[in-house]
Amino acid sequence: MNKSKRPRDTNKLAKSIVYLATGDAEEESLDEGKDPAAAALGRKGGLKGGEAHAKKINRRIAVRDCKDYNCS
Protein backbone atom coordinates (compact mmCIF):
# COMPACT_ATOMS: atom_id res chain seq x y z
CA MET A 1 0.00 0.00 0.00
CA ASN A 2 1.54 3.25 -1.08
CA LYS A 3 -0.05 6.20 0.68
CA SER A 4 1.50 9.64 0.62
CA LYS A 5 1.26 11.99 3.58
CA ARG A 6 -1.56 14.49 3.38
CA PRO A 7 -1.69 17.82 5.20
CA ARG A 8 -3.91 17.88 8.28
CA ASP A 9 -4.94 21.50 7.77
CA THR A 10 -8.11 21.62 5.64
CA ASN A 11 -6.95 24.59 3.55
CA LYS A 12 -3.59 23.00 2.79
CA LEU A 13 -5.32 19.70 2.01
CA ALA A 14 -7.71 21.43 -0.40
CA LYS A 15 -4.80 23.18 -2.10
CA SER A 16 -2.88 19.92 -2.51
CA ILE A 17 -5.98 18.17 -3.92
CA VAL A 18 -6.49 20.96 -6.47
CA TYR A 19 -2.83 20.81 -7.49
CA LEU A 20 -3.02 17.04 -7.91
CA ALA A 21 -6.26 17.27 -9.90
CA THR A 22 -4.94 19.95 -12.25
CA GLY A 23 -1.59 18.25 -12.71
CA ASP A 24 0.45 21.08 -11.19
CA ALA A 25 1.93 18.75 -8.58
CA GLU A 26 2.78 15.07 -8.54
CA GLU A 27 2.17 12.69 -5.67
CA GLU A 28 5.27 11.89 -3.69
CA SER A 29 6.15 8.26 -3.23
CA LEU A 30 7.12 7.06 0.25
CA ASP A 31 9.18 4.24 -1.27
CA GLU A 32 11.83 6.58 -2.65
CA GLY A 33 15.23 5.91 -1.18
CA LYS A 34 14.40 2.42 0.05
CA ASP A 35 16.35 -0.58 -1.13
CA PRO A 36 13.84 -3.08 -2.62
CA ALA A 37 15.93 -6.06 -1.48
CA ALA A 38 16.03 -4.77 2.09
CA ALA A 39 12.30 -4.07 2.05
CA ALA A 40 11.57 -7.60 0.82
CA LEU A 41 13.84 -9.06 3.47
CA GLY A 42 12.12 -7.03 6.19
CA ARG A 43 8.72 -8.18 4.99
CA LYS A 44 9.88 -11.79 4.94
CA GLY A 45 11.14 -11.51 8.52
CA GLY A 46 7.91 -9.86 9.60
CA LEU A 47 5.81 -12.62 8.12
CA LYS A 48 7.93 -15.33 9.71
CA GLY A 49 8.10 -13.52 13.04
CA GLY A 50 4.35 -12.95 13.17
CA GLU A 51 3.65 -16.66 12.91
CA ALA A 52 6.23 -17.48 15.58
CA HIS A 53 4.81 -14.79 17.84
CA ALA A 54 1.29 -16.18 17.43
CA LYS A 55 2.47 -19.67 18.38
CA LYS A 56 4.27 -18.30 21.43
CA ILE A 57 1.21 -16.32 22.52
CA ASN A 58 -1.06 -19.34 22.09
CA ARG A 59 1.32 -21.50 24.13
CA ARG A 60 1.50 -18.86 26.85
CA ILE A 61 -2.30 -18.59 27.02
CA ALA A 62 -2.65 -22.38 27.18
CA VAL A 63 -0.16 -22.59 30.07
CA ARG A 64 -1.89 -19.74 31.89
CA ASP A 65 -5.33 -21.31 31.44
CA CYS A 66 -4.02 -24.69 32.56
CA LYS A 67 -2.61 -23.14 35.73
CA ASP A 68 -5.90 -21.34 36.38
CA TYR A 69 -7.94 -24.52 36.05
CA ASN A 70 -5.41 -26.90 37.71
CA CYS A 71 -4.91 -29.04 34.61
CA SER A 72 -2.37 -31.83 34.71
C-alpha positions as CSV (number, residue, x, y, z in Angstrom):
1,M,0.0,0.0,0.0
2,N,1.5,3.3,-1.1
3,K,-0.1,6.2,0.7
4,S,1.5,9.6,0.6
5,K,1.3,12.0,3.6
6,R,-1.6,14.5,3.4
7,P,-1.7,17.8,5.2
8,R,-3.9,17.9,8.3
9,D,-4.9,21.5,7.8
10,T,-8.1,21.6,5.6
11,N,-7.0,24.6,3.6
12,K,-3.6,23.0,2.8
13,L,-5.3,19.7,2.0
14,A,-7.7,21.4,-0.4
15,K,-4.8,23.2,-2.1
16,S,-2.9,19.9,-2.5
17,I,-6.0,18.2,-3.9
18,V,-6.5,21.0,-6.5
19,Y,-2.8,20.8,-7.5
20,L,-3.0,17.0,-7.9
21,A,-6.3,17.3,-9.9
22,T,-4.9,20.0,-12.3
23,G,-1.6,18.2,-12.7
24,D,0.5,21.1,-11.2
25,A,1.9,18.7,-8.6
26,E,2.8,15.1,-8.5
27,E,2.2,12.7,-5.7
28,E,5.3,11.9,-3.7
29,S,6.2,8.3,-3.2
30,L,7.1,7.1,0.2
31,D,9.2,4.2,-1.3
32,E,11.8,6.6,-2.6
33,G,15.2,5.9,-1.2
34,K,14.4,2.4,0.1
35,D,16.4,-0.6,-1.1
36,P,13.8,-3.1,-2.6
37,A,15.9,-6.1,-1.5
38,A,16.0,-4.8,2.1
39,A,12.3,-4.1,2.1
40,A,11.6,-7.6,0.8
41,L,13.8,-9.1,3.5
42,G,12.1,-7.0,6.2
43,R,8.7,-8.2,5.0
44,K,9.9,-11.8,4.9
45,G,11.1,-11.5,8.5
46,G,7.9,-9.9,9.6
47,L,5.8,-12.6,8.1
48,K,7.9,-15.3,9.7
49,G,8.1,-13.5,13.0
50,G,4.4,-13.0,13.2
51,E,3.6,-16.7,12.9
52,A,6.2,-17.5,15.6
53,H,4.8,-14.8,17.8
54,A,1.3,-16.2,17.4
55,K,2.5,-19.7,18.4
56,K,4.3,-18.3,21.4
57,I,1.2,-16.3,22.5
58,N,-1.1,-19.3,22.1
59,R,1.3,-21.5,24.1
60,R,1.5,-18.9,26.8
61,I,-2.3,-18.6,27.0
62,A,-2.6,-22.4,27.2
63,V,-0.2,-22.6,30.1
64,R,-1.9,-19.7,31.9
65,D,-5.3,-21.3,31.4
66,C,-4.0,-24.7,32.6
67,K,-2.6,-23.1,35.7
68,D,-5.9,-21.3,36.4
69,Y,-7.9,-24.5,36.1
70,N,-5.4,-26.9,37.7
71,C,-4.9,-29.0,34.6
72,S,-2.4,-31.8,34.7
